[in-house]
Amino acid sequence: MQGGYGQSPLEIMAAEAMLQGLVYLDDFTYQAEWNGTLGSLGTTDVQIQINGDSDFVVQEINFIQWTNTTTPVATPNMLLTIIRSGSGREVMSQAVHVMNYCGNYWNNAQVGKRPMPGLIQAANNLTLRLQNLVAVAAGRVHVSLIGFKVFYTGIDMFPGRKQIFHIN
């Protein structure tokens, strides 16, 4: 498959569990937005609440910035830090430049397909911290986490997660 979709251990485990009737998988996108809140040389956090009804497997992270409502920035100059508050698992060792971490369909940059998709447990809070490295305020910024939700068909989702993904 092009781009490696469906070839990671997490995707294979999820697909096998769906074929066995243990889970239902549904595509989904979580998005963080900075609408005029990221000033010149500023740092601003935005939180994403992962729904409590399902885990989320993030396969791709995309980034786009506009100087105003219509003009995309071809080469944004920002650092991104992602913090998972619920699981305590580190996503990165330090802030990473968005051009190294995220994809962007607008300027044909490499789409932000993860080398290994990540499992984010239900009811988890993600904090996305953007640091603007230029002396011009960002008009609008979107960071999209694209992947699929995992709905467990059993009564209690936590034994299902442990059985399918080998994680508590």
C-alpha positions, 0 to 999 in steps of 0.5 A, a space after each residue: 500500500 502506498 504510504 504504509 497505511 494498514 501496514 503498522 502493527 497497530 493498524 493490523 491489530 485493529 483490522 484483525 479485531 474488527 474482522 473478529 467483531 471485537 471493535 468497530 473502526 471509523 475514520 475521524 479527524 481531531 483538529 486544533 485551531 489558533 484563530 488570531 491567538 498566536 502572536 509574533 514570537 509568541 507561544 500558545 497552547 490549544 487542547 484537544 479532548 479525545 472523546 470518551 467513547 473510543 480510542 483514537 489511532 492517529 495516522 497522520 498530522 497535518 499543518 496549515 497556516 494562513 496570514 489572513 483568511 485566504 493566503 496560506 503560508 508556504 513555509 511556516 516557521 513554528 515549533 510544535 510540542 504535543 503533550 499527552 496528559 492522560 497516558 503519560 507517554 511522551 510524544 517527542 523529546 522536545 519541540 519539533 519544527 512543524 516542517 519536520 513533523 507535519 505534512 501539508 497538502 497545500 504546498 505539496 509538502 510530504 504529508 504528515 504520515 507517522 512512521 508508526 501510528 499512535 494509539 491515544 486512549 479514550 478521554 485523554 487530553 492532548 495539549 498542542 503547543 505552538 511557538 511562533 518563530 517569526 516577528 509576525 502574528 499568525 492569522 490562523 493555524 490548523 493542526 489536524 490529527 487524522 486517523 480512526 476511532 476504535 469502538 469496543 463492542 464489549 461491555 467494558 472497553 478496557 479489557 478490549 484495549 488490553 486484549 487487542 493492543 496489549 496496553 492498559 
